[in-house]
Amino acid sequence: MLRKTTVVLTMCAVFFSTVQSLSIDSSSLTVESRTPAQESIVGIDRYETAVKISQRNFARAKNIFLISSDSIPDSVSSTSLAEELDSPILLSDKDVLGKSTLTEIQRLNPSKVYLVGGTNSIGTSVEKLLKSLGYRTERIAGSDRCETSYKLAAYLNNLAFQNSIAIANAESGILDAISFGPISAKYDMPIFLQHRNDDFSKIKDYIKKNNISTIYVLGDKSNLPSEISSLDKVNYITGETLNDINAKINDTFYKEPYIDSLIVVKDGNKKSTDLADALSVGVMASKENSPILMVGDTLSNSQISFLKSKRFNTVLQVGGSGNEDAISDINLILLNSDEENNSGTNEFTKFYQEILKLVNQERRKAGLKSVVFDLSLSEVASLKSQDMADNGYFNHISPTYGSAFDMLRANGISYSWAGENIAVGQKSPEQVMRDWMNSPTHKDNILMPQFERLGIGIAANRSGRLYWTQIFTGESSI
């Protein structure tokens, strides 16, 4: 088994292949990017993903929030308080504190660790371990998730002025509440969880006592106490699906056309534990004023509309495999929007979509996970195709830029595995994919398990002859 730090370089061309190297001044290789940069925070599991989020944002933390990875509903209201206390959110099993989480706690060296939820969420064994290591702990918990949300709100109320709150259903509204988390943190806004038939008087008293002026109701109001309808200044954020509500939240609170980062997480429809990534990144999203897009296999129409209305500097994927197709769709939408805003729709966008579809069909038939369409890689691949078309050559080594790997390094694109396929003369994605799949070396690139991301470049010379480039990369240690 090769170590992750090993760099594997493979290059394949239809008709002939070369792997010779060329020394070249890297200052001439940089692509002037107009599309969003591609970043990811991905651990080997949800615990390590939370740790990596923490490492990205905190050199040290006076406070830490520890939540159960298996009891997400107990913790959905914790983001605003965690942000107010400038705390990362880390994950634990009920009875065992994982090594990666413990190591991160030791690195941060907090004065206090907040345990969110009762002992059925974070057990006494974890609490005892933390105390034995010298950490003060404080548990914020109610008899159920609704009361826990109330206690988190009351705690926040002692630290920050509040003039607004949010209310979500304690069962069907969990994704809505997590989606709203960065907003609640930005505006010191508690999120209350309620069942339809719950006694609403406690929250009603809270609204009156604290002179709450604005109330956001998340999701279908018929799933919440009917008394909400009698309140003043209620704003309903709803939609046909959970993903539509996510888009509506983003539309409501991110009005500016230019946004630095878009954070993409799984929506939990396949596994509820996938929501841990969204909860862990909520504090970071609030601090960076970044919308969270919660996706499954595909995007909803309202999410597509939101993406088309914005320009982003960075697309940040948080969490591992499970939403590759949606990430690719996002990047293709943003690529098309960028082209429309600059020089008309890219004539090859549909070809990119078709090649990506065909590549992933072949990978799935082979039992492999899909690759993600990567904008940064596609800029490099497009530059390579254009260089071949302009200069009338067909080779992995460009007289202008050197190899694809020279170009990747010059543009700051890291990889442990990388490969390039090129072709010339084919008139359609189907034809070029057929030729690549009929060539063992090209097929090996397309079906290499270690590859995770794909860049596609297509260019035509003056006579209309097409030059095709695929650049694959991966960080996997498979």
N, C-alpha and C positions, 0 to 999 in steps of 0.2 A: 504493500500500500504506500503510495507516494504521500509525502507530507503536504500540507496545505501551501507551504511556502514554495514548493516546487512550481516552476513556470513551464508549462507544456505549450509549445508553439507548433501549430500545424497549419499548413497552407495547401490549398488544392485549387487547380484550375482546369476547366474543361479544355481538352485538347493537349495541354502539356502542363507540367508542374515544375517549380523550382523552389529550393529552400536556401539559396545562397544569401549571405548577409551583406549589408552595405552600411558603412559608417557615414553619418550625415549630421550636419548641424541641426539640432532639434529646434532651434529658434524659428526655423522656416516651416515647421510642421503644424503649428497651432491653428486650430479652426476657430474663427470668430463666431461664437455661438449666439444664435438668436432663439433657440429653443430652451426649455427649462432643463436645468441640470438634474441628473438622476442620482438620488441617494437612497440608502436603505439602512434601517436599524433592525437587524435580524439576529436573534440568538438561536441556539440549538433547541430551545424550548421557550415557553412564555416567561419563565422565571429569568432566564438569561437575557431575553429581550428587554424586560423591565430593568435589569441591571445595566444594560448598554444604554438605555434611555437616561438613567441616572448618571452614568459616567459621562455622557455627552453634556450634561447640564449642570452638574454639581461637583466642584472640587472638594467641598466639605459641606455638611448639612447639620445644623443644630438639632433639627427634628427629622424624623422619618415616619412615614405612614406605611404600616404593614397590613395588607389585606389578604383574604383567602382567595386563592386562585380557583377554588371550586364553589365559592358562595358569592359570586359577583354581585347579586342584587343587594346584599347587605352593604356594599361599599360604593354604590353608584353615586351617592350624594356627597362623597368625600372630597371631590376635586377642589371645590372652592375653599374649603378649610385647609387642605394641603397646600394650595397656592398661597393662601394668606400667611401660613407658617413657613413658607419657603422650603417645602419638604418634597422630596421625591416619593413616589409611590412604588413600593416593592411588594413582591408576591411570596406567599408561603402556603404550604400544605397545612392542614389542620393540626397535625401532630408532629410534623417534621419540618424544621427550617433547613432548606436546601443549602448546599455548600456555596453555590454562587451568590445567593442572597446574603448569607452570613458574611462571606468575604467582602461584599459590598458594604454592608453595615459597618464592618471593622474599618474599611477604608474611609468612610464618611465620618466615623467617630462622633455620633450624635450624642447630645445630652439626654434626649428622650426619644423613645420609640412608641408611637401611637398604634394601638391594636384596634382595628375597626371591626365591629361585630362581636357577638357573644362567643362563648367557649365552643360552640358547635362550628364556628367559623375559624377562629384561631384558638387552638386548644391551650390548656394550662401548661403542657409540656414545653411548648414554644416560649411562653411567657417566662417560665422558670429558667429556661436556658439563657434568655436575654438578661434576666436579673443576675444570674450566676456569673455572667461576663461583665457585670458592672453597669449595665444600662438601666436607666429608669424607664418604666413603662407606664402607660396610661391607656386604659381600655374605654372606648366610646361605643356603647352598645345599648340597645333597647331589647324589649321582649320579642320584637320581630323587626323586619326591615323598615316598616313604616315608623316605628318608634325610634329606630336607629337614625333615620333621616331627620327626625325632629331633634334628636340630641345633637347631631352634627350641626344643625341650623342654630340651635341655642348656643353652642360653643362658638360658632362663627360670629354670632350676634354680640358676644362679649369683646370681640376683637376689631370689628369693622362695622361702619355705618351701613345700614341696609335700607333701600327704598323699593326693592323689587324682589319677587320670589318666583319660583317655577313649581308647577305641580304636575306629576305624571302618575299613571297607573302603576301599582306595585307589581303587576304581573306583565301585562302587555306593553307597558311603557318603559321597560328597562333599557332597551336600545335607545329610545328617545332621550332618556335622562343622561345616558353616557354621551350621546351625540351633543347634548346641550352642555356637557361638563365644562369645556373651555370657556364658554360664554358665562356660565355661572361663576367661574373663577375670576374672569376679567372684571365683572361687575359686583363681586362680593355677594352673589345671589344664591341663597340656599335652594336646594331642590327637595321638595317634600314628596314622598311616595304615599299613595292612598289607594285603597280598594273602593269599589263603587258604593258599598254599603257601610263604609267606615263612618264613625262619628267625626264630623267635620268641625266641631266646635273648638277644638284645641288649636287648629290652624287658623280658624276665624278669629280667635282671640289674639293669636300671634300677629295677624295682619293689623288688627286694631291697635294693639299695644305698641307696635313698632312703626305705625303710620306708613304702612306699605302702600305705595302709590301705583305700582304696576304689577300685574300678575300675568305670567305666561302659563298657559295650559297646553301641555304637550300631548299630542295624539287625540284620539276620539274622546270628546267630552262625555259621551254616553257611558264610558267606562269609569267615570269619576263621580263623586257625590254631587247630587243635583243642586245643592246649595251654592255651588260655584257660579251658577248662572245668575244668581242674585247679586254678585259682587260687582263693584265698580272697576273700570279700567282693566278689563280682562282681555288679553290678547291670545287668540287661539292659533296654535301652530299645528296644522294637521295635514294629512295627505292620504292617498289611497293605500300606500305601502309604507313600511318602516323606512325604506330608502328615500321615498318622496318626502317624508318628514325631515330626514337628514338634510335633503336639498333645501327644503323650506327654511330650516334653521340657518343654513349658510346664506341663503338669499336675504334673510331678514337682518343678519348681523354683520355681513361682509359686503358692504355696498360698493367699496372702492374697486375700480376696474383692474388695478395692479396690486397683486398680493405676493409677498415674498415667497412663502412656502405653502404647498398643499400637502397635507398629511393623509395618507391612504392606509386604512386598516380594514380588517375583515369585519363583517357585520354580525357574526355570531349565528347566522341562520343554519349553518351546518353543524357547528358545535358551540354551545353557549360559552365554553371556556375561551373561545377565540376573542371574546369581548375583553379579556384581560389586557390585550395590547392597547385597545382604545382607552381603557381606564388608566393604564400606566403612563400613557403619553399626554394625558389631559393637561397636566400642569405645564409641560413644555409648550403645548399648543397655545395655552393662554398667554404665556410669557412672550411667545413669538408672534402672537396675533394671527395664528394659522388656522384655517378651517380644517376640520376632519371630514373626510369623505369615507363613509362606511359602505363597503361594497361586498357583494357576493360574486357569483360567476359573471354577472353582467351588470351594467349600469341601468338605472331607471331613466326614463325620458327627462324627468326634472333634474336629475344629476347631470345629464348631458347638457341641458340648457344652462345650468350653472357654470359648467366648465367652459362652454363656448363664450360666456359673457366676461371671462376673466383672462388675465395674463399672469403667469406664475414664473418666478425665477428658478424654483426648485420643486420637484416632485419627490416627496419622501415616503417611501414604503416602510411601514412599521409592521413587523411580524413576518413569519416565514410563509411557506408554500400554502396555496389554497385560493389565492385570488389573482393568479398570473394573467388570466384572460382579461380581467377587469383592468389591471394595471396597463396591459397593452392597449386596451380600448381608450383609456385615459390619454396615453401618450400619442396615439393616432389622432384623437380629437384635438389635442393641443398643437400637434404638428400642423394639422389642417387649418386651425384657427390662426396660427402664426403665418402660414403662407397667404391666407386670405387677407390678413392685416398688412402684409408687406408687398406681395407681388402676384396676387391671384392664386387660386387653388392649385396646389401641387398636382401636376398631371399624373404623377406616379403614385399618389396616395392609395388608390384602389389596388394597384399592383403590390404595394407594401402589405396591405391587408390580406390579399390573396396568398402571397408567399408565406406570411406568418401563419395563416390558417393551414396551409398545406404542410409546413414544417411541423406544426404541433399535431396535426393528424398523424403524421408518420411517427412522431415521438410517442404519442399515446398508443398507437398500434404496437409499439415496441415496449410498452409498459413504463415509459419514462414520463416525467413531469414536463409540462409545457415550458417553453422559454418565453421570456417577457420581451416585448418590443421596446428597445431602449433608444431614446432620442439622441443621447450623446454618441453612442456607437453608430447610429444612423448618419449623424453628421460626418463622422470619419469615413464611413462606407460610401457616402455620397461624394465626398471629396475624392476618394480613390476612383470611383466610377467616372466622375467628370474628368479627372486627370487622364485616364486611359482614353476617353472619348476625344479630348482636346488634343492629345499628343500622339494618337494613333499607335498605341502599343497595347499589348496584352500580356501582362506579367505581374507576378506578386511583388516584384521590386520596382517601385516607381523611380524614374530618374529625378523626379522632383522631391518626393517625400521619403524614399526608402521603403521599407517593408511596412505592412499594416501594424506591426508591433512597435516599430519606431514611432508611428503616428499615435498609437494608443498611449505610449509613455509620454510623448511630447504634450499630449492634451490632458495629462493627469488622470487617465483612466487606469485604475488598478485592476489586476486580475491574477489569478493563480493558473488559470487555463485560458488559452485563446486559440482561435482558429479562423481561417479565412477561406471562403469559396469565391471564385470569380468565374464569369462566363461571358461570352460575347455572341451576338447574332440571333439569339432566341427572341421571339416576338411576343411571348406571353409568359406569365408566371407558371402556368401549367407546363409549358414546354421546357423552361429552364429547370424547374423542379424535377421533371422527368429525366432530363439529362444528368442532373446532379445525383439523383437516386440510382441511376444506372451506372454510375462510376463509384467503385468501392471506396476510394479515398474521400470523395465528397460526401458520400452516404455516411461514412464514419464520423465526419464532422457534424452532420445533421443529427445523428443519433448518439452523439457522445454524452454519456450520463452527466458528466461534470459541467456541461454548459448550461447556463441559467438565463443568459440575456442575449438578444440578437439585434444587431444593427443591419439595416438594408439600405443599399444605395443603387440607384439606377440613373444612367445618363445616356443621352443620344448624341452621336456625332452629327456632322453636317448633313450626311446622307440619310440620317434617321436610324442608323444601326445602333442597337442597344447594348450597353455594357452593364453587367450585373455584378454586384458585390454583396456577400454576406460576411459579417464579422460576428463571431460568437465569443463570449467570455463566460467565465465562471469562477467563483470563489470556493466552491464545494471541495471538500476533502475526500469525496467518495473514491 
